Amino acid sequence: MATRIDYVRIDIIFIDNIEVVYLAPPVGLSLLMSSYRFHKAVALLRATLPVISVLSVAVLPTTSIPELTTALPHWLSR
Protein backbone atom coordinates (compact mmCIF):
# COMPACT_ATOMS: atom_id res chain seq x y z
CA MET A 1 0.00 0.00 0.00
CA ALA A 2 1.40 3.38 -0.98
CA THR A 3 1.87 6.08 1.61
CA ARG A 4 1.01 9.73 1.10
CA ILE A 5 3.97 12.09 0.75
CA ASP A 6 3.74 15.23 2.84
CA TYR A 7 5.44 17.93 0.80
CA VAL A 8 5.67 20.35 3.71
CA ARG A 9 7.72 17.82 5.67
CA ILE A 10 10.02 17.13 2.73
CA ASP A 11 10.53 20.88 2.20
CA ILE A 12 11.42 21.46 5.85
CA ILE A 13 13.88 18.55 5.86
CA PHE A 14 15.42 19.84 2.65
CA ILE A 15 15.84 23.38 4.00
CA ASP A 16 17.35 22.12 7.27
CA ASN A 17 19.89 19.99 5.43
CA ILE A 18 20.78 22.74 2.97
CA GLU A 19 21.45 25.17 5.83
CA VAL A 20 23.86 22.71 7.46
CA VAL A 21 25.63 22.18 4.13
CA TYR A 22 25.95 25.92 3.49
CA LEU A 23 27.70 26.37 6.83
CA ALA A 24 29.82 23.20 6.85
CA PRO A 25 33.56 23.93 6.44
CA PRO A 26 34.67 21.73 3.51
CA VAL A 27 32.44 23.30 0.86
CA GLY A 28 30.31 25.71 2.89
CA LEU A 29 29.39 28.55 0.56
CA SER A 30 28.43 31.00 3.30
CA LEU A 31 31.59 30.31 5.28
CA LEU A 32 33.77 30.54 2.19
CA MET A 33 32.32 33.87 1.07
CA SER A 34 32.48 35.47 4.51
CA SER A 35 36.04 34.28 5.16
CA TYR A 36 37.08 35.74 1.80
CA ARG A 37 35.35 39.04 2.56
CA PHE A 38 36.69 39.50 6.10
CA HIS A 39 40.05 37.72 5.65
CA LYS A 40 39.55 35.65 8.82
CA ALA A 41 39.00 32.00 7.95
CA VAL A 42 39.92 30.38 11.29
CA ALA A 43 37.97 32.86 13.42
CA LEU A 44 34.86 32.34 11.31
CA LEU A 45 35.21 28.58 11.55
CA ARG A 46 35.39 28.77 15.34
CA ALA A 47 32.40 31.10 15.42
CA THR A 48 30.21 28.86 13.27
CA LEU A 49 30.99 25.54 14.98
CA PRO A 50 28.31 25.98 17.69
CA VAL A 51 25.72 26.90 15.07
CA ILE A 52 26.66 23.93 12.89
CA SER A 53 26.44 21.56 15.85
CA VAL A 54 23.01 22.85 16.91
CA LEU A 55 21.68 22.63 13.35
CA SER A 56 23.10 19.13 12.92
CA VAL A 57 21.42 17.96 16.12
CA ALA A 58 18.15 19.63 15.08
CA VAL A 59 18.11 17.83 11.73
CA LEU A 60 17.86 14.40 13.34
CA PRO A 61 14.50 14.84 15.14
CA THR A 62 12.92 16.79 12.29
CA THR A 63 13.85 14.01 9.89
CA SER A 64 12.76 11.10 12.05
CA ILE A 65 9.65 12.49 13.83
CA PRO A 66 7.02 13.65 11.32
CA GLU A 67 4.86 15.36 13.94
CA LEU A 68 7.56 17.97 14.58
CA THR A 69 7.37 19.27 11.05
CA THR A 70 3.71 18.75 10.21
CA ALA A 71 1.82 19.66 13.39
CA LEU A 72 1.78 23.43 12.92
CA PRO A 73 0.82 23.45 9.20
CA HIS A 74 -1.96 20.92 9.81
CA TRP A 75 -3.20 22.90 12.81
CA LEU A 76 -3.24 26.16 10.81
CA SER A 77 -5.04 24.60 7.83
CA ARG A 78 -8.14 23.68 9.84
Rosetta constraint file for C-alpha pairs under 8 A:
AtomPair CA 6 CA 10 HARMONIC 6.56 0.50
AtomPair CA 7 CA 11 HARMONIC 6.05 0.50
AtomPair CA 8 CA 12 HARMONIC 6.24 0.50
AtomPair CA 8 CA 69 HARMONIC 7.61 0.50
AtomPair CA 8 CA 70 HARMONIC 6.97 0.50
AtomPair CA 8 CA 73 HARMONIC 7.95 0.50
AtomPair CA 9 CA 13 HARMONIC 6.21 0.50
AtomPair CA 9 CA 66 HARMONIC 7.05 0.50
AtomPair CA 9 CA 69 HARMONIC 5.59 0.50
AtomPair CA 9 CA 70 HARMONIC 6.13 0.50
AtomPair CA 10 CA 14 HARMONIC 6.05 0.50
AtomPair CA 11 CA 15 HARMONIC 6.14 0.50
AtomPair CA 12 CA 16 HARMONIC 6.13 0.50
AtomPair CA 12 CA 69 HARMONIC 6.94 0.50
AtomPair CA 13 CA 17 HARMONIC 6.20 0.50
AtomPair CA 13 CA 59 HARMONIC 7.27 0.50
AtomPair CA 13 CA 62 HARMONIC 6.74 0.50
AtomPair CA 13 CA 63 HARMONIC 6.07 0.50
AtomPair CA 14 CA 18 HARMONIC 6.10 0.50
AtomPair CA 15 CA 19 HARMONIC 6.17 0.50
AtomPair CA 16 CA 20 HARMONIC 6.54 0.50
AtomPair CA 16 CA 55 HARMONIC 7.49 0.50
AtomPair CA 16 CA 59 HARMONIC 6.23 0.50
AtomPair CA 17 CA 21 HARMONIC 6.27 0.50
AtomPair CA 17 CA 59 HARMONIC 6.89 0.50
AtomPair CA 18 CA 22 HARMONIC 6.10 0.50
AtomPair CA 19 CA 23 HARMONIC 6.45 0.50
AtomPair CA 19 CA 55 HARMONIC 7.94 0.50
AtomPair CA 20 CA 24 HARMONIC 6.02 0.50
AtomPair CA 20 CA 52 HARMONIC 6.23 0.50
AtomPair CA 20 CA 55 HARMONIC 6.28 0.50
AtomPair CA 20 CA 56 HARMONIC 6.58 0.50
AtomPair CA 21 CA 27 HARMONIC 7.64 0.50
AtomPair CA 21 CA 28 HARMONIC 5.99 0.50
AtomPair CA 22 CA 27 HARMONIC 7.48 0.50
AtomPair CA 22 CA 28 HARMONIC 4.40 0.50
AtomPair CA 22 CA 29 HARMONIC 5.23 0.50
AtomPair CA 22 CA 30 HARMONIC 5.65 0.50
AtomPair CA 22 CA 31 HARMONIC 7.36 0.50
AtomPair CA 23 CA 28 HARMONIC 4.77 0.50
AtomPair CA 23 CA 29 HARMONIC 6.85 0.50
AtomPair CA 23 CA 30 HARMONIC 5.87 0.50
AtomPair CA 23 CA 31 HARMONIC 5.74 0.50
AtomPair CA 23 CA 48 HARMONIC 7.34 0.50
AtomPair CA 23 CA 52 HARMONIC 6.61 0.50
AtomPair CA 24 CA 28 HARMONIC 4.71 0.50
AtomPair CA 24 CA 31 HARMONIC 7.49 0.50
AtomPair CA 24 CA 52 HARMONIC 6.85 0.50
AtomPair CA 25 CA 31 HARMONIC 6.77 0.50
AtomPair CA 25 CA 32 HARMONIC 7.86 0.50
AtomPair CA 25 CA 45 HARMONIC 7.10 0.50
AtomPair CA 27 CA 32 HARMONIC 7.49 0.50
AtomPair CA 28 CA 32 HARMONIC 5.99 0.50
AtomPair CA 29 CA 33 HARMONIC 6.10 0.50
AtomPair CA 30 CA 34 HARMONIC 6.16 0.50
AtomPair CA 31 CA 35 HARMONIC 5.97 0.50
AtomPair CA 31 CA 44 HARMONIC 7.15 0.50
AtomPair CA 31 CA 45 HARMONIC 7.44 0.50
AtomPair CA 32 CA 36 HARMONIC 6.17 0.50
AtomPair CA 32 CA 41 HARMONIC 7.92 0.50
AtomPair CA 33 CA 37 HARMONIC 6.17 0.50
AtomPair CA 34 CA 38 HARMONIC 6.04 0.50
AtomPair CA 34 CA 39 HARMONIC 7.97 0.50
AtomPair CA 34 CA 44 HARMONIC 7.85 0.50
AtomPair CA 35 CA 39 HARMONIC 5.30 0.50
AtomPair CA 35 CA 40 HARMONIC 5.25 0.50
AtomPair CA 35 CA 41 HARMONIC 4.66 0.50
AtomPair CA 35 CA 44 HARMONIC 6.55 0.50
AtomPair CA 36 CA 40 HARMONIC 7.44 0.50
AtomPair CA 36 CA 41 HARMONIC 7.45 0.50
AtomPair CA 40 CA 44 HARMONIC 6.25 0.50
AtomPair CA 41 CA 45 HARMONIC 6.25 0.50
AtomPair CA 42 CA 46 HARMONIC 6.29 0.50
AtomPair CA 43 CA 47 HARMONIC 6.17 0.50
AtomPair CA 44 CA 48 HARMONIC 6.13 0.50
AtomPair CA 45 CA 49 HARMONIC 6.23 0.50
AtomPair CA 46 CA 50 HARMONIC 7.96 0.50
AtomPair CA 47 CA 51 HARMONIC 7.90 0.50
AtomPair CA 48 CA 52 HARMONIC 6.09 0.50
AtomPair CA 49 CA 53 HARMONIC 6.11 0.50
AtomPair CA 50 CA 54 HARMONIC 6.21 0.50
AtomPair CA 51 CA 55 HARMONIC 6.13 0.50
AtomPair CA 52 CA 56 HARMONIC 5.98 0.50
AtomPair CA 53 CA 57 HARMONIC 6.18 0.50
AtomPair CA 54 CA 58 HARMONIC 6.11 0.50
AtomPair CA 55 CA 59 HARMONIC 6.19 0.50
AtomPair CA 56 CA 60 HARMONIC 7.08 0.50
AtomPair CA 57 CA 61 HARMONIC 7.66 0.50
AtomPair CA 58 CA 62 HARMONIC 6.58 0.50
AtomPair CA 59 CA 63 HARMONIC 6.01 0.50
AtomPair CA 60 CA 64 HARMONIC 6.21 0.50
AtomPair CA 61 CA 65 HARMONIC 5.54 0.50
AtomPair CA 61 CA 68 HARMONIC 7.63 0.50
AtomPair CA 62 CA 66 HARMONIC 6.75 0.50
AtomPair CA 62 CA 68 HARMONIC 5.94 0.50
AtomPair CA 62 CA 69 HARMONIC 6.20 0.50
AtomPair CA 65 CA 69 HARMONIC 7.68 0.50
AtomPair CA 66 CA 70 HARMONIC 6.18 0.50
AtomPair CA 67 CA 71 HARMONIC 5.30 0.50
AtomPair CA 69 CA 73 HARMONIC 7.98 0.50
AtomPair CA 70 CA 74 HARMONIC 6.09 0.50
AtomPair CA 71 CA 75 HARMONIC 6.00 0.50
AtomPair CA 72 CA 76 HARMONIC 6.09 0.50
AtomPair CA 73 CA 77 HARMONIC 6.13 0.50
AtomPair CA 74 CA 78 HARMONIC 6.77 0.50
